């Protein structure tokens, strides 16, 4: 069996489990598939290509308690079009 076929089968199994855990809703197949791909990538130590994390830079010192200071944020990846 090819590696791609094996990965697709595993992602399909994960997506099915997510769908069942969410109460088997209609119309959310794309959401479950994308979540399954992220889970599969994490389990296989692959970097998820459509997830980007903004570099927060140097963390503030413990004495720096300025509430107005900018906080690091996580950049959201754009939704894939299929």
BELTA-V796107 format. One record per residue. RES is the residue in one small letter. SS is DSSP state (H for helix, E for strand, - for the rest). PSI is psi in radians with two decimals (* if undefined). NEAR is the number of other C-alpha atoms within 10 Angstrom. Layout:
res:RES ss:SS psi:PSI near:NEAR
res:RES ss:SS psi:PSI near:NEAR
//
This chain:
res:x ss:- psi:2.35 near:5
res:x ss:- psi:2.66 near:6
res:x ss:H psi:-0.72 near:8
res:x ss:H psi:-0.72 near:9
res:x ss:H psi:-0.72 near:10
res:x ss:H psi:-0.77 near:11
res:x ss:H psi:-0.80 near:15
res:x ss:H psi:-0.72 near:13
res:x ss:H psi:-0.74 near:12
res:x ss:H psi:-0.73 near:15
res:x ss:H psi:-0.73 near:22
res:x ss:H psi:-0.72 near:17
res:x ss:H psi:-0.75 near:14
res:x ss:H psi:-0.78 near:19
res:x ss:H psi:-0.72 near:23
res:x ss:H psi:-0.76 near:17
res:x ss:H psi:-0.74 near:14
res:x ss:H psi:-0.76 near:18
res:x ss:H psi:-0.78 near:19
res:x ss:H psi:-0.73 near:12
res:x ss:H psi:-0.54 near:10
res:x ss:- psi:0.13 near:11
res:x ss:- psi:0.30 near:8
res:x ss:- psi:0.89 near:13
res:x ss:- psi:2.65 near:10
res:x ss:- psi:2.57 near:7
res:x ss:- psi:0.19 near:8
res:x ss:- psi:0.43 near:11
res:x ss:H psi:-0.69 near:15
res:x ss:H psi:-0.74 near:12
res:x ss:H psi:-0.81 near:13
res:x ss:H psi:-0.66 near:21
res:x ss:H psi:-0.79 near:19
res:x ss:H psi:-0.72 near:16
res:x ss:H psi:-0.69 near:16
res:x ss:H psi:-0.68 near:22
res:x ss:H psi:-0.71 near:19
res:x ss:H psi:-0.75 near:19
res:x ss:H psi:-0.80 near:17
res:x ss:H psi:-0.77 near:20
res:x ss:H psi:-0.76 near:16
res:x ss:H psi:-0.73 near:12
res:x ss:H psi:-0.50 near:9
res:x ss:- psi:0.28 near:10
res:x ss:- psi:0.54 near:9
res:x ss:- psi:2.49 near:11
res:x ss:- psi:2.22 near:11
res:x ss:- psi:2.08 near:13
res:x ss:- psi:-0.41 near:9
res:x ss:- psi:0.35 near:12
res:x ss:- psi:2.15 near:12
res:x ss:- psi:2.39 near:13
res:x ss:- psi:2.22 near:11
res:x ss:- psi:2.39 near:10
res:x ss:- psi:2.05 near:10
res:x ss:- psi:-0.15 near:11
res:x ss:- psi:-2.71 near:7
res:x ss:- psi:2.25 near:7
res:x ss:- psi:2.63 near:9
res:x ss:- psi:2.73 near:11
res:x ss:- psi:2.77 near:7
res:x ss:- psi:-0.49 near:6
res:x ss:- psi:-0.22 near:6
res:x ss:- psi:1.72 near:9
res:x ss:- psi:0.47 near:9
res:x ss:- psi:1.99 near:8
res:x ss:- psi:-0.36 near:7
res:x ss:- psi:-0.06 near:6
res:x ss:- psi:2.57 near:9
res:x ss:- psi:2.45 near:8
res:x ss:- psi:2.58 near:9
res:x ss:- psi:2.61 near:13
res:x ss:- psi:2.83 near:10
res:x ss:- psi:2.20 near:11
res:x ss:- psi:2.40 near:11
res:x ss:- psi:2.41 near:11
res:x ss:- psi:2.57 near:11
res:x ss:- psi:2.65 near:9
res:x ss:- psi:2.44 near:9
res:x ss:- psi:2.46 near:8
res:x ss:- psi:2.20 near:4
res:x ss:- psi:* near:4
//
